[in-house]
Amino acid sequence: MKTLLLLLSAALAAPAAPALVGGPFVVNVTRDTATVVWIVKSDELTLHPPAGAAVRPYPSFRVEKTTLTGLRPNTRYDYDIPGQDGVKGWFKTAPTATQPYHFLVYGDTRTRHDVHAKVVAQILKNGIPDFALQSGDMVENGFDNALWPTFFDIERDLLRQTVLFPALGNHERDCRNFYDFFQLTNAYYSFNWGNAHFTVLNSDVTNSAPAQPERDAFWAEQTKWLENDLRTNQDVEYRFVMAHHPPFSAVARRQSANPQMTALVPMFEKYHVTAAFFGHDHNYQHYLKNGIHYIGSGGGGAPLYDVDTPPKDITQKVVSVENFVTVAVDGKNIHIQAYDIDGQKIDDVEIKH
């Protein structure tokens, strides 16, 4: 009896595990390293608005992380977090240049949470990708801590089974959460996967600095970095680029909205980019210009936009529908497929090198 009482006392005295509000998910994966991240609620503030508006909770977060080293290429690793009620996940490390892989492209999940959930459910039915490119605008306002738990709850079953490489969207508002959650020191970065080099850009110039001279300096610095990144990776089979804002648009009111991205197109051509992926426009768009495929997949849940004015000569497919894109790479063959929210294929592209 005394032993039982001691055990009960110890159990009662043990602090409860903090509430998990995000993750676990895996970022910054290479052939031999990976970082696992999970986000817990450290406390919470309750806001009492005037005029009888609904009370709203605002959690504060603590980001937990650990970096794994000495891993093997193209290998599945399972993990769990003790004390978090059997929370488990798994991921695959990057393959060698001769091994096939497939990845997901999606984004603009920021609103219409029911639609976001349906898109994620359809992604899971389609098959778990080796990694995911998220094109930005995950939440409506990156500074609003009340929004992130909803995003992570909807994404939970996807993020616990893959690797995430995100781009910064304008609705993240260059918030500190984006960098802390996804373990980034800079919103533009690059990585290698298999026989390809991936370059992720920060196209959110507006939120990069408070004044135009600083914004211009930011863009000039990133452009210089981009050219060096592409130039020094000409020996790989493929080069892919991702950013939130697209260089082309079928949305009439947005066709001149991203001149800085449009100005990068000659550089993409000069350094033989294979395909570039974008969000921002809430629909599906596919263009082909001088051998480069430009894919816009901003159909993750945000309100849809019309594709009312497709650019002449370069348009391959535009449709106003929620969507996601899968890309399978096997040696000199690339197979790009786009699906709508019901799992119907809306585009199919074969690229042979």
N, C-alpha and C positions, 0 to 999 in steps of 0.2 A: 504493500500500500504506500509506504514511504517513497519507494522508487517511482511509482506511478505519479504521486503528487509532485515530485521533483521534475519529472518529465513534463507534466501539465504546466507547471510554473515556468519552466524554460520556454515552452511553446508560447505561453501568453506574453512572456517578456520579450520575445523576438519581434523586432520591428517588421511591420508588413512591407512587402515589396512595393515600391512606388508604382503608380498606375502607368501603364504603357499607353502612350498616345500616338506613337508612330514607329513603324518598323516591326522587327528588324529588316533592314535592307542592306545591300552591298554596293559599294562604290569604289572607284579608283582601282579597278581590277587590271592586272597584267597577267603575264604567263606564270608568275611566281609570287604575286602579292595580291592582297585584297583588304579592304577596310569594311568591317561590319559596323553599322550604326543603328542605335535604337534611341528613341526619344521618350522621356518620362516626364510626368507632371510633377513639378517640385512644389507648387502651391497654386492658389487660384484667387483671383479677385472677382467680386460680384458687383456689377455696375447696376445702379438703381436710377434709370433715366427719369426726367421730370414728366409731368402730365400723364402719369399712369401708364407709360410704355412698359413693355415687358422687361423684367429683370434679365440680364445677360451675363453669363460667366465668362471670364477671360483667364485662361490658365497661363501659368509661367512654366517654361520648359527647362529641362536639363538634358543636354545631348551626351549620350554615352557612346563610346566607340572603342574599337580595338583593331589594330592592323596585324594581319597574318602574313608571315613570310615563309620562304622555303617551300612554296607550293609547287605542284607539278602542272605543266601545261595541259589544257583541254581535259581537265579532270573535275569531276563533280565532288564537292565537299558539302557535307551536312553539318549543321550546327544547332545548338539550342542555348537558351538563356536560363540557367537555373534560377528558381524563385519567381519566374514569370509564367507560372501555370502552364508549363509544357510548351512554351513558345518555341517553334522550330522553323528553320529555313534551310535553303541550300542554294548553291550557285556553281557555275562552271568557270574555271580560269580560261584565259585567252588561249586559243590554239596556236600551233605552229603555222608557218606559211603554206603548208601543203594540206592542211586539214579543213574540211568544210565547216560552215557556221551559218546561223541565221539570226536576224535581229528585227526588232520592232521599231516603228516610227509612229508617234502619236503626240497629241498635245492639246492645249486650250481646253482644259478640263474644269475651268474655274467656276462655272455656274451650272444650273440645272443638274443637281446632284443625282437625280434619278436617271437622267440620260447618261451621265458619266458612269454610273454603276452598270448600265446596260452595255456600254462600250467595253468596259473592262471585262464583263462576263463573256462577251463575244470574243475578245482577245484570248481569254483562257480556253474557250472551246476550240479555237483555231490551233492551239499548241503553244507551249511555253518557249519564248525566245531565249537565246543565249544571253542577249542583253537588249536593253531598250534605250532608244533615243527619245527623250521627252523634249518637245520643241518649245516648252515654256507656257506661261500663264496657267500655272497649276491651281492657283487660288485667285480670288477677286482682288485681294489686297494682301501682299506678303507681310505687311506689318501687323495685320489683324490675327492675333494668336488664336482667336476663336474659330478661325477657318481651317487651320492646318489639321486638327484632329479629324475633321470630316474628310479631307483629302486622303489622309493616310488610312482611314478606315475603309474607304471605297477601294483603295489601291492595295490593301493588305495582302490578299491572296496572290496577286501578281508580283508585288515587290519582294515577297518572301521566297520567290522561286527564280529570280533572275538578277541581273546586274543593271544598275541605272546610270546613264550618262545624261544629265539634264542641260538644257540651254536656259538662259535667263530671259524671261518674258517681260514685257512692259508692266504687267500687273503684279509681278513680284516687287516692282518699284525699287530694285537694287537693295532690298532689305537684308539685314544681317542674317536673318533666319535661313535664307537661301544658301549662304556660304557655310553656315554652321551645320545645317542638316546634311548637306551633300559634300561636306569636307573639301571645299574648294577655296583656294587662296586668290583665285582670279576667275572671273566669269568667262574668259576665253582661254581655251586650253586644247590640247590634242592628245591622242592616244593611238596605239597600234592594236589591231586585232586581226589575227590570221595574216592574210596577204594584203591587208588594206591599212591605210592611214586615215584617221578620222580627225577632222578639225571642227571644233565647236566655237562659234563666235558669239560675242556679246553685241547684238544689234540694237540694244536699247540705249541709244545715244541720249535721248531726252533725260533719262534719269541718271546718266553717268556723272553729271556735274551740274551745279546750279546756274552757271553762266556759259554763254556760247564759246568764248575763247577756250575755256577748259574742256568743253565738249569736243571742239575741233582738235585740241591736243590729244585727247583720249582716242579719237578715231584715227588720227595720224599714227599714233603709237601702235594701235592694234593692227592697222593696215600694214605697217612695216613688219610687225611680228608675223602676220599671216603670210606675207610673201616669202619670208625666210622659212616659215614652217612648210609651205608647199614646195619651195625650191629644194630643200634638203631632204625631201621624201619622194624624189622622183624614181627611186629604185624599187619601190613597192609596186605591186600589181595594180592596185586601185587607190584612188583618193576620193573620200567622201567629205562633204561639208554640211554642217547643220547650223542654223541660226533661227531665231524667232521670226524676224521680219523678212519677207520674200522680196526678191528683185523684180518679180513680175506679178501681176494680179488681174483677175477677171472681175474684180469688184470695182466698178467705175470710180467711186469716190476715193479709192485708195491707189489708183494707178500711178500717181506721182508722189506717193507718201514716203517712199523709202529710197531717196536718191543715192544715199551712201551705199546701199546694198546693190543697186543697179550698177553703180560705178565699179563694183568688184567683178562684174561678169568678164571683162577682158582678162583679168588676172586668172580667173578660173579656167578660161580657155588656154591661156599661155602655159599654165602648169598642169594641164590635162586632168582636170577634175572629172571624175566619172559621173557622179550624181550629187545633187545638193538637196537637202531636206529642210522644210520650213513649216511654220505655223502661222499664227496671227490672223489670217483669213479663215473664218469658220466655215469650211467647206473642203472639197477635194479639188486640187488643181495639178495638172501635169503638162509641162512644156518641154520641148526639145529644141535646143538652139546650139548650132555648131557642135553637135555631138555630145552635149551635156544634157542630162535629164534633170529637170527641176521639179521636185515633188512637194506640193503643199498639203499637209495633213493637219488641219486645225479643227477637226471635228470631234473633239473629245467630250463635249458637253456644253460649251458656250453657245449662245443663240446663233443660229445659222445666218449666213450672208448669201445674198443672191450672187450668181456668177453671170452678171448681165452683160459684160463687155469683154469677152475673151480676146487676148492679144492676137492679132493676125499673124499668120505664117508659122508661129511656133506652138500653137495650142494642140495638144494631143487629147486631153480629156478634162472637162470641168463639170462638176456636179455639186449642187448644194445639198449635202447630206452628211450626217455624222459618219466618221470613218476612222480606220487605222490602216497602216501599211506594214507588210512583211517583206523582208529582203533575205533571200537565200543565196549564199555565195559558195561556189564549189569550183575551185581552180579558176579557169578562164570563163566561167559561166556565172551570170547573175540573173536571178529571177525575182522581179518586183511584182507584188500583187497588192491591190487595195481592196478593202472590204467595207461594206456599209454596216450600220448598226444591227441589221438582221442577218449578217453573215454572208450576204450576197456579194459576189465579186464584181467590182465596178471598173477595174483596170488590171491589165496583165502585160508586163513588159519583160522581154528577154534581151539581155546585153551579153554579147560574146566578144571577148577581148582578142 
